Amino acid sequence: MTERGYRCGACNELLRTTEDLRRQQGVTGSRWFCRYCGTSVPGMVGEKLKHRE
């Protein structure tokens, strides 16, 4: 995570909060995706952004 967020590798958008992510709830946990292009985001990044105000 850099620039106070995470830069999506596919569309180059800066993801700063969970509003920039889509969450898919699964049986064993959540999967996170970029809201702009739908590319998978590492789970650790999604969880860190989830706790950010």
C-alpha positions in Angstrom: 0.0 0.0 0.0 1.4 3.3 -1.0 0.2 6.9 -1.5 -2.3 6.3 1.3 -4.1 3.6 -0.7 -3.5 0.8 -3.1 -2.9 1.4 -6.8 -4.8 -1.2 -9.0 -2.4 -3.0 -11.3 -5.0 -3.2 -14.1 -6.6 0.2 -14.4 -4.1 2.2 -12.3 -6.8 3.8 -10.1 -5.9 4.7 -6.5 -8.1 2.7 -4.1 -8.4 4.5 -0.8 -11.6 3.3 0.9 -14.0 0.4 0.7 -16.2 2.6 -1.6 -13.5 2.0 -4.2 -13.9 -1.8 -3.7 -16.5 -4.5 -4.3 -16.7 -7.2 -1.8 -17.8 -10.8 -2.5 -18.8 -12.6 0.6 -17.8 -16.3 0.6 -18.1 -19.2 2.9 -14.5 -19.0 4.2 -14.1 -15.2 3.9 -14.3 -12.2 1.6 -12.8 -11.5 -1.7 -12.2 -7.9 -2.8 -12.3 -6.4 -6.3 -11.6 -3.0 -7.8 -14.8 -1.1 -8.3 -13.6 0.4 -11.6 -12.4 -2.6 -13.5 -13.3 -5.7 -11.5 -9.7 -6.9 -11.0 -9.1 -8.9 -7.8 -7.4 -7.0 -5.0 -5.3 -8.8 -2.4 -7.3 -9.7 0.7 -4.9 -8.0 3.1 -5.4 -4.7 1.1 -9.2 -5.0 1.3 -9.1 -5.6 5.0 -6.8 -2.7 5.6 -9.0 -0.4 3.6 -12.1 -1.7 5.4 -10.7 -0.4 8.7 -9.9 3.0 7.3 -12.2 6.0 7.9 
